[in-house]
Amino acid sequence: MGRQSRRQSIIGITAVALAVFAAALSGCAAGRPPITGVEARARYGTIGVIALPEPPATAFERPATSRGEAAGRGVVLGFGIPLLVGFQAAGPPGMLMGMLASPVTMVAGGIYGVFAATPPEDVERAASALDAAVSASQIAERVRDGLVERLRLAGIDAVVLDAAAPGLTVDTIVEIKASEIALFGVGIDPDLSLRLSVVARAIREGSEIRSSTRTFDSGPRRHTFESWAKADATPLRLQVTTAIGWIANRIGDDLLNPSPEVTSSVGHGVPRTDGASGDPEDQQ
């Protein structure tokens, strides 16, 4: 074996060893148990949780309401779907076959779109129901209440603070802000998933000691725009309730994380597919 070959072998072995060592360290860190109530009280003292009053940004993907818009979306889908299906079926050769088929599917998608537009008044009616549901959901306040309960169960002194009249004296303030609620999907009248994001900031003695962003994604639980708004937006309200419980628990987990430094963590929750609501499995 020449010098160059030996050098490459040593580099390769070293790289593998470092990768194994890093994976072992990561596994040890991930397996560390949460801090105890005594440790949490020493770190945070009494925690006051406050819900910031700013409403979340909304991003609701609406169905196409005009024939031109629906036809345009149909053409885009007609181009993209054969490529995706072909690639999933046979890799790059399948994608090439999809490209050859796409002119036909683009025309078909455009024609279908002309007849698939949703009446504007139906969309506006659904939008009003969804907006009303979001306005009444009190996301930040409900996450705040759930977080206080989660912390108390862990043996931590936690209280609710009122943004208008804080009143109580606490050692650490945790701010809860509902940052975004979205219904997202692609299509003429697409099936939409719910996404809800909440930001938590722990502040002690004027300095941020931890930050956490938690995002709930409804995953396979999808509905069309109008279906989310049915029965006074009941499907949306139920999914928001599920999301709030999941997010409150995960923010509590973040505060009990043994690493004391400022962190930003994003997690995703997928509701159970049997129709029951419950705490989704953490997929971080």
N, C-alpha and C positions, 0 to 999 in steps of 0.2 A: 504493500500500500504506500503510495506516494505521500509527500508532505501535505499537498493540497487535499487529498482524500481524507487523511487523518484529521486535518483541521476542520473539514466539513462534518466529519463524524462527531468530533468533540462539540462543535457548535450545535449539531442536531440533538445530541444527548443532553447538553446543557439546557436547550430550549424546552425539551420534554420535561426535564426535572423541574425547571422553573414553573412550567404550566401545572404540573401535578402539585407542587408546593402551594401555588396560588389557589388552586381549587380546594386544597385541604384547608387553607386559611379561610377561604370563603365559606366552606361548609361548617367550620367551627363557629364563625361569626353568626351564620344564619341559625345555628342550633342553640345559641345562647338564650337562656330563659329570660322572660321579662323581669324588670326590677320589682322588688317587693314593695308593699305599701310603705314600710319604714323608709326604704331608699327613696321612694317617690316623694314622701313628705320632706325628706332632707333636701331633695333637689328643688322641689317646687313650693314647699310650704302649703298654704291654703290657695287653692286655684279658684279664680273667678272666671266663669265662661260667659262671654258676651256675644250676642248675635248682632252683626253689623246690619244696618237697616237697608242698605242698597239692594235693590232687586237684582236677580241674576239676568245676565244677557240671554236672550232667546234666539235660537237659530232653528226655525222650523222649515224643512223642505216641503214646499207646497206642490201639489200636482199641477200639471200644465192645464191652463184654462182656455187657451185659444187653439184653433186648429194648426196655426203656423208653429206655435211653440211646441205643441204635442208632436207634430210631424218632425220638427228638428230633433227633439229628444229621441224619437223613434229611429231616425237615421243614425244618430250616434250609437244607440244600442245595437242597431243592425250591423254597424261596423265592428263594435267591440266584442259582442258575444261570440261570433264564430272564432275569433282569435283566441279568446279565453278558453272556449270549449276544446278547440283543436290543441292548444298547448297542454291542457290538463290531460287530454286523451293520449297524445303521442309526442309531446315535447315540441322542439322547433319544427320538425316536419309537419306536425299537426297544425301548428300556427300558420305555416305556409299554405296549407290546404284551406285554413280558415280565411286567409287573405284572398284566395281565389274565389271563395264563396261569398265574401262580404259585399260585393256589388249587388248581388241579388237580395241578400238579407237587408241591406240598407234601403233598397227600394220598398221591400215588404214592410220594414219598420216605419218608414215614412207614411206609407198608405194606411197602416194600422193606426198611426198617431192621429191622422186626420179625423178618425172616427172615435178616438179614445179620450178626447179632451173632457175635463170635468167642468160642469157649469160654474161660472164665477161665483154665483150667489151661494152655491153649496160649499165652496171653498171658504168664502167669507163667514158663513154660518159656523163652520167647523173651527175656523181660526178664532172666532169670538169665544167659543166654548173653551178652547185650549188656553187662550190668554186669561180668561176668568179663572180657570183652574190653577194656573201658575200663580196668579195674583193672590189666590186664597190659600196657597199651599204652605206658606210660612216655613220655607225650607231651612233657613238659617236658624230660626227659633227652635224648630223641632230637632235639628241636629244638635244644637246646644243642650236641649233637655236630655236627649239620649246620651250625650257625652257625659253630662253630670252624673247620670245614673250609672254609666259604665265605670267612671272613676270612683264613685262611692263604693261600688261593689268590690273594687280593687283595694279598698281601705284608704283612699285618699280623701282629704278634706276638700270638697268641691261645692261651689255655690253658683247660683244663677245671678248674673249681673244684668241690670237693666241699662240699656244704652242711654236712656233719657235721665235716669237718676241712679247712678252706680251705688251710692250709699255705703255698701259694705267695704271694709278694709281687707285686702287680700295681698298675698305675696307675689303671685304670678297671675297674669291675665292671659286667657286664651281667646283670641278673636276668631269668630266663625263667619266666613263670608261665602254665600252661595254665588259662585262665579258664572256658571253657565248651565242652561238646560237646553238640550237640542234634540230634534227628531231628524235623523239623517238617513239618506238612502239615495239611490240613483234609478231613474226611470220616468216614464210618463206619469204614472200614478203609483209611485214605488212603495214597497213595504219599508217601513221606517223603524229604526231602532231608537231607543231612548238613551241619551247620555246626560248624566248629571255630574257636575264637578263642584267640589267644595274645598275651600282653602282654610287652613287653620294655622294661626301664628301664636306661639307662646312667648310672652314678653315678661321679663323680670328685671326690675331696677332699670327700666328704660331701654333694655337691650333685648333683641330677639334671640332666644336661645334654641328655638326649634320651629321649623315650618314644615307643613305637610299638605300635599294636594292629593285628594282622593277622588277618583272618577269611577262612577258606576255606569256600566254599559249593559243594556238589557239583552244583548247578544241575539239568540234565536227568537226571543219574544218580540215579534215585529207585527205592526199593523199599518194599514194605509192611513193617510192623513185624516180622512173622515172617520175611520174606525177608531182611532185614538180619541176622537171627540164624541163618540157615541154616549148616550145616556149621561149627559152633563159631564163628559170627559172622564167617565169612571175608569176606563183602562189606564189613562194617564195618571189619575190620582192614585190608583192602586200601585202602579209601578214606582211612582215617586215615594210612596210610603215604604216600599221595600228598599228602595235606594237609600232613603234617609237612615233607616236602621242599620244597613250595612256600613254606610259611611261613618256614622257615629261610633260604631264599634271599632272600625279600623283607625280612626283618628285617636281613639283611646289606646289602641295597640301602639301607635306611633309614639305617644307620650310615654308609654311604658317601655319603649325600646331602650336597651342598655347603653347604646351609644349616646353621649350627652350633647354632641355637636349639632349645629343647625343642619337639618336634612330636608330634602324634598323628595317625597315618595309618591308614586302614582300606582294605584291598584285598580283592578277591574273586577266587577261582580257580574255574574251571569245568573239570572233567576232560574229556579227549577222549572223544568219543562212539563211538569205534571199539573200545572195550573195552580198549585198551592204557593202561597207566599211564605218566605222564610229568609233566613240569613244566607246569602249566596256564599259559595266557597271562595276563599281568597285566592286569586290567581296571580298574585304579584310574583 
